[in-house]
Amino acid sequence: MTKRSVGAVWEGGMRCTVDAGGFPLVVDEPPEAGGTGQGPQPTELLLGAIASCFTLALAHSAAKRGIALRGLSVDATGTYDGPRFTAVEIAVRAEAPRGEELARLATVAERVCYVTNTLRGNPPIAITTT
């Protein structure tokens, strides 16, 4: 079993810096939520993780099957209800393949997308303090 960690350091207000594999990411809230609007919100990062992972899962699945993939884009849209998303929609578009072949490829990608598989599995979250 492999573990992966990502750390965040608070910078004041509603802003922090995240170290994701050596890549710094600024995370902030919009001014109307007490932030400065200098970075994406945490929920936008979650949607970004879904969209990017599913995009790469599609590309991997297409390459493995020798399917030419062109013009691929994926959007993840979350529906808020209180302090959580109650639904997430993933919209897949591509110049090729299209129609049923793209739908079959998306079904295959569902099986290998780490992020969506994790969210579907409802993993336990343990919080520790030191």
The first five atom37 places (N, CA, C, CB, O) and aatype in JSON, in Angstrom:
{
  "aatype": [12, 16, 11, 1, 15, 19, 7, 0, 19, 17, 6, 7, 7, 12, 1, 4, 16, 19, 3, 0, 7, 7, 13, 14, 10, 19, 19, 3, 6, 14, 14, 6, 0, 7, 7, 16, 7, 5, 7, 14, 5, 14, 16, 6, 10, 10, 10, 7, 0, 9, 0, 15, 4, 13, 16, 10, 0, 10, 0, 8, 15, 0, 0, 11, 1, 7, 9, 0, 10, 1, 7, 10, 15, 19, 3, 0, 16, 7, 16, 18, 3, 7, 14, 1, 13, 16, 0, 19, 6, 9, 0, 19, 1, 0, 6, 0, 14, 1, 7, 6, 6, 10, 0, 1, 10, 0, 16, 19, 0, 6, 1, 19, 4, 18, 19, 16, 2, 16, 10, 1, 7, 2, 14, 14, 9, 0, 9, 16, 16, 16],
  "atom_mask": [
    [1, 1, 1, 1, 1],
    [1, 1, 1, 1, 1],
    [1, 1, 1, 1, 1],
    [1, 1, 1, 1, 1],
    [1, 1, 1, 1, 1],
    [1, 1, 1, 1, 1],
    [1, 1, 1, 0, 1],
    [1, 1, 1, 1, 1],
    [1, 1, 1, 1, 1],
    [1, 1, 1, 1, 1],
    [1, 1, 1, 1, 1],
    [1, 1, 1, 0, 1],
    [1, 1, 1, 0, 1],
    [1, 1, 1, 1, 1],
    [1, 1, 1, 1, 1],
    [1, 1, 1, 1, 1],
    [1, 1, 1, 1, 1],
    [1, 1, 1, 1, 1],
    [1, 1, 1, 1, 1],
    [1, 1, 1, 1, 1],
    [1, 1, 1, 0, 1],
    [1, 1, 1, 0, 1],
    [1, 1, 1, 1, 1],
    [1, 1, 1, 1, 1],
    [1, 1, 1, 1, 1],
    [1, 1, 1, 1, 1],
    [1, 1, 1, 1, 1],
    [1, 1, 1, 1, 1],
    [1, 1, 1, 1, 1],
    [1, 1, 1, 1, 1],
    [1, 1, 1, 1, 1],
    [1, 1, 1, 1, 1],
    [1, 1, 1, 1, 1],
    [1, 1, 1, 0, 1],
    [1, 1, 1, 0, 1],
    [1, 1, 1, 1, 1],
    [1, 1, 1, 0, 1],
    [1, 1, 1, 1, 1],
    [1, 1, 1, 0, 1],
    [1, 1, 1, 1, 1],
    [1, 1, 1, 1, 1],
    [1, 1, 1, 1, 1],
    [1, 1, 1, 1, 1],
    [1, 1, 1, 1, 1],
    [1, 1, 1, 1, 1],
    [1, 1, 1, 1, 1],
    [1, 1, 1, 1, 1],
    [1, 1, 1, 0, 1],
    [1, 1, 1, 1, 1],
    [1, 1, 1, 1, 1],
    [1, 1, 1, 1, 1],
    [1, 1, 1, 1, 1],
    [1, 1, 1, 1, 1],
    [1, 1, 1, 1, 1],
    [1, 1, 1, 1, 1],
    [1, 1, 1, 1, 1],
    [1, 1, 1, 1, 1],
    [1, 1, 1, 1, 1],
    [1, 1, 1, 1, 1],
    [1, 1, 1, 1, 1],
    [1, 1, 1, 1, 1],
    [1, 1, 1, 1, 1],
    [1, 1, 1, 1, 1],
    [1, 1, 1, 1, 1],
    [1, 1, 1, 1, 1],
    [1, 1, 1, 0, 1],
    [1, 1, 1, 1, 1],
    [1, 1, 1, 1, 1],
    [1, 1, 1, 1, 1],
    [1, 1, 1, 1, 1],
    [1, 1, 1, 0, 1],
    [1, 1, 1, 1, 1],
    [1, 1, 1, 1, 1],
    [1, 1, 1, 1, 1],
    [1, 1, 1, 1, 1],
    [1, 1, 1, 1, 1],
    [1, 1, 1, 1, 1],
    [1, 1, 1, 0, 1],
    [1, 1, 1, 1, 1],
    [1, 1, 1, 1, 1],
    [1, 1, 1, 1, 1],
    [1, 1, 1, 0, 1],
    [1, 1, 1, 1, 1],
    [1, 1, 1, 1, 1],
    [1, 1, 1, 1, 1],
    [1, 1, 1, 1, 1],
    [1, 1, 1, 1, 1],
    [1, 1, 1, 1, 1],
    [1, 1, 1, 1, 1],
    [1, 1, 1, 1, 1],
    [1, 1, 1, 1, 1],
    [1, 1, 1, 1, 1],
    [1, 1, 1, 1, 1],
    [1, 1, 1, 1, 1],
    [1, 1, 1, 1, 1],
    [1, 1, 1, 1, 1],
    [1, 1, 1, 1, 1],
    [1, 1, 1, 1, 1],
    [1, 1, 1, 0, 1],
    [1, 1, 1, 1, 1],
    [1, 1, 1, 1, 1],
    [1, 1, 1, 1, 1],
    [1, 1, 1, 1, 1],
    [1, 1, 1, 1, 1],
    [1, 1, 1, 1, 1],
    [1, 1, 1, 1, 1],
    [1, 1, 1, 1, 1],
    [1, 1, 1, 1, 1],
    [1, 1, 1, 1, 1],
    [1, 1, 1, 1, 1],
    [1, 1, 1, 1, 1],
    [1, 1, 1, 1, 1],
    [1, 1, 1, 1, 1],
    [1, 1, 1, 1, 1],
    [1, 1, 1, 1, 1],
    [1, 1, 1, 1, 1],
    [1, 1, 1, 1, 1],
    [1, 1, 1, 1, 1],
    [1, 1, 1, 1, 1],
    [1, 1, 1, 1, 1],
    [1, 1, 1, 0, 1],
    [1, 1, 1, 1, 1],
    [1, 1, 1, 1, 1],
    [1, 1, 1, 1, 1],
    [1, 1, 1, 1, 1],
    [1, 1, 1, 1, 1],
    [1, 1, 1, 1, 1],
    [1, 1, 1, 1, 1],
    [1, 1, 1, 1, 1],
    [1, 1, 1, 1, 1]
  ],
  "atom_positions": [
    [[0.86, -1.17, 0.0], [0.0, 0.0, 0.0], [0.9, 1.24, 0.0], [-0.98, 0.0, 1.24], [1.85, 1.31, 0.79]],
    [[0.62, 2.18, -0.86], [1.39, 3.42, -0.98], [0.6, 4.56, -0.38], [1.74, 3.71, -2.44], [-0.63, 4.63, -0.5]],
    [[1.31, 5.47, 0.27], [0.67, 6.67, 0.81], [1.21, 7.89, 0.08], [0.9, 6.79, 2.35], [2.35, 7.89, -0.39]],
    [[0.41, 8.9, -0.01], [0.81, 10.18, -0.6], [0.3, 11.27, 0.3], [0.27, 10.35, -2.06], [-0.85, 11.23, 0.74]],
    [[1.14, 12.26, 0.59], [0.74, 13.38, 1.45], [0.89, 14.69, 0.7], [1.57, 13.41, 2.74], [1.78, 14.85, -0.13]],
    [[0.0, 15.62, 1.0], [0.06, 16.98, 0.5], [-0.1, 17.88, 1.71], [-1.05, 17.25, -0.6], [-1.0, 17.67, 2.53]],
    [[0.76, 18.89, 1.84], [0.72, 19.76, 3.0], [0.24, 21.15, 2.67], [0.0, 0.0, 0.0], [0.42, 21.63, 1.55]],
    [[-0.39, 21.8, 3.65], [-0.85, 23.18, 3.5], [-0.32, 24.0, 4.67], [-2.41, 23.25, 3.43], [-0.29, 23.53, 5.81]],
    [[0.09, 25.23, 4.38], [0.57, 26.16, 5.41], [-0.28, 27.43, 5.33], [2.1, 26.48, 5.23], [-0.38, 28.06, 4.28]],
    [[-0.87, 27.78, 6.44], [-1.72, 28.96, 6.52], [-0.88, 30.22, 6.37], [-2.5, 28.99, 7.84], [0.19, 30.31, 6.98]],
    [[-1.34, 31.18, 5.58], [-0.63, 32.43, 5.37], [-1.38, 33.63, 5.93], [-0.38, 32.63, 3.89], [-0.98, 34.77, 5.7]],
    [[-2.45, 33.37, 6.65], [-3.25, 34.45, 7.22], [-4.56, 34.6, 6.46], [0.0, 0.0, 0.0], [-4.68, 34.18, 5.31]],
    [[-5.52, 35.21, 7.11], [-6.82, 35.39, 6.48], [-7.41, 34.05, 6.07], [0.0, 0.0, 0.0], [-7.47, 33.12, 6.87]],
    [[-7.83, 33.96, 4.84], [-8.4, 32.72, 4.31], [-7.52, 32.16, 3.19], [-9.84, 32.96, 3.79], [-8.02, 31.57, 2.23]],
    [[-6.2, 32.35, 3.32], [-5.26, 31.95, 2.29], [-4.24, 30.97, 2.87], [-4.54, 33.19, 1.69], [-3.79, 31.11, 4.01]],
    [[-3.87, 29.97, 2.07], [-2.8, 29.07, 2.43], [-2.04, 28.67, 1.17], [-3.35, 27.8, 3.17], [-2.51, 28.88, 0.05]],
    [[-0.86, 28.11, 1.37], [-0.09, 27.58, 0.27], [-0.03, 26.07, 0.43], [1.35, 28.21, 0.21], [0.26, 25.57, 1.52]],
    [[-0.29, 25.36, -0.62], [-0.28, 23.9, -0.63], [0.96, 23.43, -1.39], [-1.59, 23.32, -1.27], [1.26, 23.93, -2.48]],
    [[1.68, 22.48, -0.81], [2.8, 21.85, -1.51], [2.28, 20.51, -2.02], [4.08, 21.66, -0.58], [2.08, 19.58, -1.25]],
    [[2.08, 20.44, -3.33], [1.57, 19.22, -3.96], [2.68, 18.63, -4.83], [0.29, 19.51, -4.81], [2.83, 19.0, -5.99]],
    [[3.45, 17.72, -4.26], [4.52, 17.08, -5.0], [5.62, 18.04, -5.4], [0.0, 0.0, 0.0], [6.24, 17.87, -6.45]],
    [[5.87, 19.05, -4.58], [6.89, 20.03, -4.88], [6.39, 21.19, -5.72], [0.0, 0.0, 0.0], [7.16, 22.08, -6.1]],
    [[5.1, 21.2, -6.02], [4.5, 22.27, -6.8], [3.65, 23.13, -5.86], [3.64, 21.71, -7.97], [2.66, 22.64, -5.32]],
    [[4.02, 24.41, -5.67], [3.24, 25.25, -4.77], [1.93, 25.71, -5.42], [4.06, 26.47, -4.33], [1.91, 26.11, -6.58]],
    [[0.86, 25.65, -4.66], [-0.45, 26.1, -5.1], [-0.99, 27.07, -4.06], [-1.43, 24.9, -5.33], [-1.01, 26.76, -2.87]],
    [[-1.43, 28.24, -4.5], [-2.07, 29.18, -3.59], [-3.56, 28.83, -3.55], [-1.85, 30.68, -4.05], [-4.2, 28.66, -4.58]],
    [[-4.09, 28.72, -2.34], [-5.51, 28.44, -2.14], [-6.08, 29.59, -1.32], [-5.75, 27.05, -1.43], [-5.51, 29.98, -0.3]],
    [[-7.2, 30.13, -1.77], [-7.77, 31.31, -1.13], [-9.28, 31.26, -1.3], [-7.17, 32.62, -1.71], [-9.81, 30.47, -2.08]],
    [[-9.95, 32.11, -0.59], [-11.4, 32.28, -0.75], [-11.63, 33.61, -1.44], [-12.14, 32.21, 0.64], [-10.77, 34.5, -1.4]],
    [[-12.78, 33.78, -2.08], [-13.09, 35.07, -2.7], [-13.31, 36.13, -1.61], [-14.33, 34.97, -3.62], [-13.59, 35.78, -0.46]],
    [[-13.21, 37.4, -1.97], [-13.4, 38.46, -0.97], [-14.72, 38.36, -0.21], [-13.32, 39.8, -1.64], [-14.77, 38.66, 0.98]],
    [[-15.79, 37.96, -0.89], [-17.08, 37.87, -0.19], [-17.11, 36.76, 0.86], [-18.2, 37.63, -1.2], [-18.04, 36.7, 1.67]],
    [[-16.11, 35.88, 0.85], [-16.01, 34.82, 1.86], [-14.83, 35.08, 2.81], [-15.86, 33.45, 1.19], [-14.42, 34.18, 3.53]],
    [[-14.3, 36.31, 2.8], [-13.23, 36.66, 3.72], [-11.83, 36.48, 3.19], [0.0, 0.0, 0.0], [-10.86, 36.68, 3.92]],
    [[-11.69, 36.1, 1.93], [-10.37, 35.91, 1.34], [-9.97, 37.08, 0.47], [0.0, 0.0, 0.0], [-10.6, 38.14, 0.49]],
    [[-8.9, 36.87, -0.29], [-8.4, 37.92, -1.17], [-8.59, 37.56, -2.64], [-6.93, 38.18, -0.9], [-8.27, 38.37, -3.51]],
    [[-9.11, 36.38, -2.93], [-9.36, 35.97, -4.31], [-8.09, 35.76, -5.11], [0.0, 0.0, 0.0], [-8.1, 35.92, -6.33]],
    [[-6.99, 35.4, -4.44], [-5.71, 35.23, -5.13], [-5.41, 33.78, -5.51], [-4.6, 35.75, -4.27], [-4.29, 33.47, -5.93]],
    [[-6.38, 32.92, -5.36], [-6.19, 31.52, -5.73], [-7.53, 30.81, -5.73], [0.0, 0.0, 0.0], [-8.53, 31.36, -5.3]],
    [[-7.53, 29.58, -6.23], [-8.78, 28.82, -6.25], [-9.23, 28.45, -4.84], [-8.62, 27.55, -7.09], [-8.42, 28.36, -3.91]],
    [[-10.53, 28.25, -4.69], [-11.1, 27.77, -3.43], [-10.79, 26.28, -3.28], [-12.63, 28.03, -3.38], [-10.56, 25.61, -4.29]],
    [[-10.79, 25.75, -2.06], [-10.56, 24.32, -1.87], [-11.54, 23.45, -2.66], [-10.66, 23.97, -0.4], [-11.15, 22.42, -3.2]],
    [[-12.8, 23.88, -2.74], [-13.77, 23.08, -3.5], [-13.46, 23.09, -4.99], [-15.19, 23.59, -3.25], [-13.74, 22.12, -5.69]],
    [[-12.9, 24.19, -5.48], [-12.48, 24.23, -6.88], [-11.3, 23.29, -7.12], [-12.1, 25.67, -7.29], [-11.2, 22.68, -8.19]],
    [[-10.42, 23.18, -6.14], [-9.32, 22.21, -6.27], [-9.86, 20.78, -6.3], [-8.32, 22.38, -5.1], [-9.36, 19.95, -7.06]],
    [[-10.87, 20.51, -5.49], [-11.49, 19.18, -5.52], [-12.08, 18.9, -6.9], [-12.59, 19.06, -4.43], [-11.86, 17.82, -7.46]],
    [[-12.82, 19.86, -7.44], [-13.38, 19.67, -8.78], [-12.27, 19.56, -9.82], [-14.33, 20.84, -9.14], [-12.38, 18.8, -10.78]],
    [[-11.2, 20.33, -9.64], [-10.05, 20.24, -10.53], [-9.38, 18.87, -10.47], [0.0, 0.0, 0.0], [-8.94, 18.34, -11.49]],
    [[-9.31, 18.3, -9.27], [-8.75, 16.95, -9.12], [-9.62, 15.93, -9.85], [-8.62, 16.58, -7.62], [-9.11, 15.02, -10.5]],
    [[-10.93, 16.08, -9.75], [-11.85, 15.17, -10.44], [-11.67, 15.31, -11.95], [-13.32, 15.46, -10.03], [-11.49, 14.31, -12.65]],
    [[-11.73, 16.54, -12.46], [-11.65, 16.77, -13.9], [-10.3, 16.31, -14.46], [-11.87, 18.25, -14.22], [-10.26, 15.68, -15.51]],
    [[-9.21, 16.63, -13.78], [-7.9, 16.27, -14.3], [-7.65, 14.77, -14.23], [-6.81, 17.0, -13.54], [-7.09, 14.19, -15.16]],
    [[-8.06, 14.13, -13.15], [-7.87, 12.69, -13.03], [-8.69, 11.95, -14.08], [-8.25, 12.2, -11.62], [-8.21, 11.0, -14.69]],
    [[-9.93, 12.4, -14.29], [-10.77, 11.73, -15.28], [-10.22, 11.95, -16.69], [-12.22, 12.24, -15.19], [-10.29, 11.05, -17.53]],
    [[-9.68, 13.13, -16.95], [-9.06, 13.41, -18.25], [-7.9, 12.45, -18.49], [-8.56, 14.88, -18.31], [-7.79, 11.85, -19.56]],
    [[-7.04, 12.29, -17.49], [-5.89, 11.4, -17.65], [-6.32, 9.93, -17.72], [-4.91, 11.59, -16.48], [-5.69, 9.14, -18.42]],
    [[-7.38, 9.57, -17.01], [-7.9, 8.2, -17.1], [-8.44, 7.92, -18.5], [-9.01, 7.98, -16.04], [-8.26, 6.82, -19.02]],
    [[-9.1, 8.91, -19.1], [-9.58, 8.76, -20.47], [-8.41, 8.61, -21.44], [-10.45, 9.97, -20.88], [-8.42, 7.73, -22.31]],
    [[-7.4, 9.46, -21.29], [-6.24, 9.39, -22.18], [-5.52, 8.05, -22.04], [-5.27, 10.55, -21.88], [-5.12, 7.45, -23.04]],
    [[-5.37, 7.59, -20.81], [-4.72, 6.3, -20.56], [-5.53, 5.16, -21.18], [-4.56, 6.06, -19.04], [-4.98, 4.28, -21.85]],
    [[-6.83, 5.18, -20.96], [-7.69, 4.12, -21.48], [-7.7, 4.1, -23.0], [-9.11, 4.29, -20.95], [-7.69, 3.03, -23.6]],
    [[-7.71, 5.27, -23.63], [-7.69, 5.35, -25.09], [-6.37, 4.82, -25.64], [-7.92, 6.81, -25.56], [-6.36, 4.04, -26.59]],
    [[-5.26, 5.24, -25.04], [-3.95, 4.8, -25.51], [-3.8, 3.28, -25.38], [-2.83, 5.51, -24.72], [-3.25, 2.62, -26.26]],
    [[-4.28, 2.74, -24.29], [-4.18, 1.3, -24.04], [-4.96, 0.5, -25.08], [-4.68, 0.97, -22.63], [-4.62, -0.65, -25.38]],
    [[-6.01, 1.1, -25.62], [-6.86, 0.42, -26.6], [-6.56, 0.84, -28.04], [-8.31, 0.69, -26.29], [-7.25, 0.4, -28.97]],
    [[-5.53, 1.68, -28.23], [-5.18, 2.13, -29.57], [-6.22, 3.04, -30.19], [0.0, 0.0, 0.0], [-6.33, 3.11, -31.42]],
    [[-6.98, 3.75, -29.36], [-8.01, 4.66, -29.85], [-7.41, 6.06, -29.98], [-9.26, 4.67, -28.89], [-6.83, 6.58, -29.03]],
    [[-7.54, 6.66, -31.16], [-7.06, 8.02, -31.37], [-7.97, 8.99, -30.63], [-7.0, 8.36, -32.89], [-9.18, 9.0, -30.85]],
    [[-7.39, 9.78, -29.76], [-8.15, 10.72, -28.94], [-7.71, 12.13, -29.33], [-7.93, 10.45, -27.4], [-6.53, 12.45, -29.28]],
    [[-8.68, 12.96, -29.71], [-8.36, 14.34, -30.11], [-9.34, 15.3, -29.45], [-8.4, 14.49, -31.65], [-10.53, 15.01, -29.29]],
    [[-8.82, 16.47, -29.08], [-9.68, 17.55, -28.58], [-10.42, 17.2, -27.31], [0.0, 0.0, 0.0], [-11.56, 17.62, -27.13]],
    [[-9.8, 16.44, -26.42], [-10.46, 16.01, -25.19], [-10.52, 17.15, -24.18], [-9.73, 14.81, -24.57], [-9.52, 17.84, -23.95]],
    [[-11.68, 17.35, -23.58], [-11.82, 18.25, -22.44], [-12.86, 17.66, -21.49], [-12.24, 19.69, -22.91], [-13.81, 17.01, -21.9]],
    [[-12.64, 17.91, -20.21], [-13.52, 17.38, -19.17], [-13.83, 18.51, -18.18], [-12.86, 16.17, -18.43], [-12.93, 19.2, -17.72]],
    [[-15.1, 18.69, -17.86], [-15.53, 19.64, -16.84], [-16.15, 18.87, -15.68], [-16.55, 20.67, -17.43], [-16.88, 17.9, -15.89]],
    [[-15.85, 19.31, -14.47], [-16.48, 18.75, -13.27], [-17.26, 19.88, -12.61], [-15.41, 18.12, -12.28], [-16.71, 20.94, -12.32]],
    [[-18.54, 19.65, -12.36], [-19.41, 20.65, -11.77], [-20.01, 20.08, -10.49], [-20.52, 21.09, -12.76], [-20.63, 19.02, -10.5]],
    [[-19.83, 20.81, -9.4], [-20.38, 20.37, -8.13], [-21.6, 21.19, -7.75], [0.0, 0.0, 0.0], [-21.66, 22.39, -8.01]],
    [[-22.58, 20.52, -7.14], [-23.78, 21.19, -6.65], [-23.67, 21.29, -5.13], [-25.08, 20.42, -7.07], [-23.62, 20.28, -4.43]],
    [[-23.63, 22.54, -4.64], [-23.52, 22.77, -3.2], [-24.86, 22.56, -2.51], [-23.01, 24.18, -2.92], [-25.91, 22.89, -3.05]],
    [[-24.8, 22.01, -1.31], [-25.93, 21.98, -0.4], [-25.35, 22.07, 0.99], [-26.83, 20.68, -0.59], [-24.91, 21.06, 1.56]],
    [[-25.33, 23.27, 1.54], [-24.69, 23.46, 2.83], [-23.18, 23.31, 2.68], [0.0, 0.0, 0.0], [-22.61, 23.81, 1.71]],
    [[-22.54, 22.63, 3.62], [-21.08, 22.56, 3.61], [-20.5, 21.4, 2.78], [-20.58, 22.44, 5.02], [-19.41, 20.91, 3.07]],
    [[-21.23, 20.97, 1.76], [-20.72, 19.85, 0.96], [-21.35, 19.87, -0.43], [-21.01, 18.49, 1.67], [-22.34, 20.56, -0.68]],
    [[-20.74, 19.1, -1.32], [-21.36, 18.87, -2.62], [-22.33, 17.7, -2.46], [-20.28, 18.59, -3.74], [-21.98, 16.68, -1.87]],
    [[-23.52, 17.84, -2.99], [-24.47, 16.73, -2.97], [-24.45, 15.97, -4.28], [-25.87, 17.22, -2.67], [-24.98, 14.87, -4.37]],
    [[-23.84, 16.57, -5.3], [-23.74, 15.91, -6.6], [-22.55, 16.49, -7.35], [-25.05, 16.06, -7.42], [-22.22, 17.67, -7.19]],
    [[-21.93, 15.66, -8.17], [-20.86, 16.1, -9.06], [-21.17, 15.54, -10.44], [-19.45, 15.63, -8.55], [-21.43, 14.35, -10.59]],
    [[-21.14, 16.41, -11.44], [-21.36, 15.99, -12.82], [-20.06, 16.13, -13.59], [-22.5, 16.83, -13.49], [-19.38, 17.16, -13.52]],
    [[-19.71, 15.09, -14.32], [-18.51, 15.1, -15.16], [-18.97, 15.12, -16.61], [-17.58, 13.86, -14.87], [-19.64, 14.2, -17.07]],
    [[-18.59, 16.18, -17.34], [-18.96, 16.31, -18.75], [-17.72, 16.09, -19.6], [-19.59, 17.72, -19.03], [-16.72, 16.8, -19.45]],
    [[-17.78, 15.12, -20.5], [-16.66, 14.74, -21.36], [-16.97, 15.14, -22.79], [-16.37, 13.22, -21.26], [-18.04, 14.83, -23.31]],
    [[-16.03, 15.83, -23.42], [-16.16, 16.19, -24.83], [-14.87, 15.83, -25.55], [-16.48, 17.71, -24.99], [-13.78, 15.92, -24.98]],
    [[-15.0, 15.41, -26.8], [-13.83, 15.12, -27.63], [-14.21, 15.28, -29.09], [-13.3, 13.69, -27.35], [-15.35, 15.05, -29.49]],
    [[-13.22, 15.68, -29.89], [-13.41, 15.72, -31.34], [-13.47, 14.29, -31.88], [-12.27, 16.52, -32.04], [-14.23, 13.99, -32.8]],
    [[-12.65, 13.42, -31.31], [-12.66, 12.0, -31.68], [-12.13, 11.21, -30.49], [-11.79, 11.73, -32.97], [-11.17, 11.64, -29.85]],
    [[-12.71, 10.08, -30.17], [-13.92, 9.51, -30.76], [-15.16, 10.27, -30.27], [-14.04, 8.02, -30.42], [-15.08, 11.08, -29.35]],
    [[-16.27, 9.98, -30.89], [-17.53, 10.62, -30.53], [-18.6, 9.55, -30.3], [-17.99, 11.61, -31.63], [-18.38, 8.37, -30.57]],
    [[-19.74, 9.98, -29.79], [-20.9, 9.1, -29.64], [-20.66, 7.92, -28.73], [0.0, 0.0, 0.0], [-20.09, 8.06, -27.64]],
    [[-21.1, 6.76, -29.18], [-21.04, 5.54, -28.37], [-19.61, 5.15, -28.02], [-21.71, 4.41, -29.09], [-19.36, 4.64, -26.93]],
    [[-18.68, 5.39, -28.94], [-17.29, 5.02, -28.66], [-16.72, 5.87, -27.52], [-16.42, 5.18, -29.93], [-15.99, 5.35, -26.67]],
    [[-17.04, 7.16, -27.49], [-16.6, 8.02, -26.39], [-17.27, 7.61, -25.08], [-16.9, 9.5, -26.7], [-16.64, 7.62, -24.03]],
    [[-18.54, 7.24, -25.15], [-19.26, 6.79, -23.95], [-18.65, 5.51, -23.4], [-20.75, 6.57, -24.27], [-18.5, 5.38, -22.18]],
    [[-18.29, 4.57, -24.28], [-17.64, 3.33, -23.82], [-16.28, 3.64, -23.18], [-17.45, 2.34, -25.01], [-15.92, 3.04, -22.17]],
    [[-15.55, 4.56, -23.78], [-14.25, 4.95, -23.24], [-14.41, 5.6, -21.87], [-13.55, 5.91, -24.21], [-13.59, 5.37, -20.97]],
    [[-15.44, 6.41, -21.7], [-15.7, 7.03, -20.4], [-16.03, 5.98, -19.34], [-16.85, 8.03, -20.5], [-15.62, 6.11, -18.19]],
    [[-16.75, 4.94, -19.73], [-17.07, 3.85, -18.8], [-15.8, 3.14, -18.35], [-18.05, 2.85, -19.45], [-15.65, 2.79, -17.18]],
    [[-14.89, 2.92, -19.29], [-13.61, 2.29, -18.96], [-12.81, 3.21, -18.04], [-12.8, 1.96, -20.24], [-12.21, 2.75, -17.07]],
    [[-12.79, 4.51, -18.35], [-12.03, 5.47, -17.55], [-12.56, 5.53, -16.12], [-12.1, 6.85, -18.18], [-11.78, 5.76, -15.19]],
    [[-13.85, 5.32, -15.93], [-14.42, 5.31, -14.58], [-13.75, 4.28, -13.69], [-15.92, 5.03, -14.64], [-13.58, 4.51, -12.49]],
    [[-13.35, 3.17, -14.27], [-12.74, 2.1, -13.48], [-11.32, 2.43, -13.04], [-12.73, 0.81, -14.28], [-10.84, 1.86, -12.06]],
    [[-10.63, 3.34, -13.76], [-9.23, 3.61, -13.42], [-8.99, 5.01, -12.86], [-8.38, 3.42, -14.64], [-7.84, 5.35, -12.57]],
    [[-10.02, 5.82, -12.7], [-9.86, 7.17, -12.16], [-9.77, 7.09, -10.63], [-11.06, 8.09, -12.6], [-10.74, 6.77, -9.95]],
    [[-8.59, 7.38, -10.11], [-8.35, 7.3, -8.66], [-9.27, 8.23, -7.87], [-6.9, 7.63, -8.36], [-9.81, 7.84, -6.84]],
    [[-9.44, 9.44, -8.35], [-10.19, 10.43, -7.58], [-11.67, 10.06, -7.49], [-10.05, 11.81, -8.21], [-12.23, 10.05, -6.4]],
    [[-12.3, 9.74, -8.62], [-13.72, 9.39, -8.55], [-13.94, 8.08, -7.81], [-14.32, 9.3, -9.95], [-14.93, 7.92, -7.11]],
    [[-13.02, 7.13, -7.96], [-13.13, 5.88, -7.21], [-13.01, 6.12, -5.71], [-12.06, 4.89, -7.67], [-13.71, 5.49, -4.92]],
    [[-12.13, 7.03, -5.32], [-11.98, 7.36, -3.9], [-13.25, 8.0, -3.35], [-10.78, 8.3, -3.69], [-13.72, 7.63, -2.28]],
    [[-13.8, 8.95, -4.09], [-15.01, 9.63, -3.62], [-16.21, 8.69, -3.55], [-15.33, 10.81, -4.53], [-17.04, 8.81, -2.65]],
    [[-16.3, 7.78, -4.49], [-17.41, 6.8, -4.46], [-17.29, 5.84, -3.29], [-17.44, 6.01, -5.76], [-18.29, 5.34, -2.77]],
    [[-16.05, 5.6, -2.87], [-15.82, 4.62, -1.8], [-16.07, 5.14, -0.42], [0.0, 0.0, 0.0], [-16.05, 4.37, 0.54]],
    [[-16.31, 6.47, -0.28], [-16.59, 7.03, 1.02], [-15.54, 6.62, 2.07], [-17.98, 6.61, 1.47], [-15.88, 6.01, 3.08]],
    [[-14.25, 6.97, 1.81], [-13.19, 6.52, 2.72], [-13.31, 7.18, 4.09], [-11.83, 6.81, 2.12], [-13.75, 8.32, 4.19]],
    [[-12.91, 6.47, 5.13], [-12.91, 7.08, 6.46], [-11.87, 8.2, 6.5], [-12.64, 6.02, 7.57], [-10.82, 8.1, 5.87]],
    [[-12.17, 9.24, 7.25], [-11.24, 10.37, 7.42], [-10.87, 10.42, 8.9], [-11.88, 11.73, 6.93], [-11.74, 10.61, 9.75]],
    [[-9.59, 10.26, 9.19], [-9.09, 10.32, 10.56], [-8.38, 11.65, 10.76], [-8.15, 9.13, 10.86], [-7.54, 12.02, 9.94]],
    [[-8.69, 12.34, 11.81], [-8.07, 13.63, 12.12], [-7.23, 13.47, 13.37], [-9.12, 14.74, 12.31], [-7.73, 13.03, 14.41]],
    [[-5.93, 13.82, 13.27], [-5.04, 13.74, 14.42], [-4.5, 15.13, 14.72], [-3.89, 12.73, 14.16], [-4.41, 15.97, 13.82]],
    [[-4.14, 15.39, 15.94], [-3.52, 16.64, 16.32], [-2.22, 16.35, 17.05], [-4.47, 17.49, 17.2], [-2.09, 15.33, 17.72]],
    [[-1.26, 17.25, 16.91], [0.01, 17.07, 17.62], [0.42, 18.35, 18.3], [1.11, 16.6, 16.66], [1.46, 18.4, 18.95]]
  ]
}
